[in-house]
Amino acid sequence: MSKNFERRDTRFSADGRTVFVRLRINRKDFEFARSWAEFHAAADPAGTAEDHLEGYLSMALLEAREHAKWRAPPEIEALYPAVDKGLRGLPDMDDGIPF
């Protein structure tokens, strides 16, 4: 059997666009994310540290993919017809909340 390089508890959404994984992170990084959730609570009262971690990871991976000029296999790219195109230049999603 060939190795697929994923943990056994990794799950995929029904549409195949979202993957649910378990991650271990440094406690300081978690507290940083929690502090941002608290800071943004007025704009996003339901926001959590985990939401911020997802956002940080997504942006870091987007940057890494762009830097490496990496493309997913065609069947995966087909799941995202225009999602990654033109993300740069969109207005800041924080709508004026200072960093």
VENJO-V221659 format. One line per field, one symbol per residue. ss: DSSP state (H for helix, E for strand, C for the rest). Layout:
# VENJO-V221659
ss: ???
This chain:
# VENJO-V221659
ss: CCCCCCCCCCEECCCCCCEECCCCCCHHHHHHHHHHHHHCCCCCCCCCHHHHHHHHHHHHHHHHHHHHCCCCCHHHHCCCCCCCCCCCCCCCCCCCCCC
